[in-house]
Amino acid sequence: FVGAVSFAQETNLDAEGNKVFGPYETNTFKDNWFVDFGAGIQWTTTNLGFNDPLGWAGNVNVGKWFTPEWGARLGVRFGTSPWDREHDNTTIRDIQGFQFWKADFLVNLSNLIGGYSATRKWNFTVPVGFGMVMAYDSQTTNFLKGNKEFGAEAGIIANYALTDKFGLNCEFSGILDKEKAFALDDNYDAGIPFILFPTLTIGGVYKFDRTDWTRKSSTVAAYAA
């Protein structure tokens, strides 16, 4: 990722060829908002093993960048995880789907490491977040009646800018939550406390209003004696 930042065509250099970092002026509230979306595949792992066939996955998020390096988003990840496993004569749910409602903290590694550039084509971002996993099986007609557990998410997003407003996203992330969310019995204890859902999605991002940043002036006005 750092290599991709280094090879990109940059305009974040000063007259001496040094990389230019913040601070930057704070934009208005309506600036630097975005919507991102994607679709792809996800699978289920316990103890870092592969248990079942791949399922499909999707995600939709709304977010805002507060500086070129730091931002946040709210969204939902959803999909299927066909998992039917026997443990101590108790069947874990035949999962038809799940939803993960979450809030992510965003770090733009490209701007953090390489300095902000409005013309950079590739940007790499790390999302880290928490939320609620809602799982439901083939007998659950409403996912709100399914089991609910807190979960955590982390990953990496590769974004390629097509225009200043629209870009392509490739996101690889994982959701970690309690296996209890997928148990038939609320008192069920499988002995494996957590499940990991690695997910790979491809989609896009659309940015609203102003998308760039203005560097604060470092010039100090001279005073007459």
Protein Blocks (a to p, Z undefined) as FASTA:
>chain_A
ZZmmmmpccfkbcfkopacddddddddfkgoiacddddddddddeehiafbdcddddddd
ddddfbfkbccddddddddddddddeehiacdddfbdcdddddddddfklmmnopafkbm
bdcdddddddddddddfklmbfklmccdddddddddddddfblmbccddddddddddfkl
mcfblkbcehpabacdddddddddddehjfbdcdddfbdcdddZZ
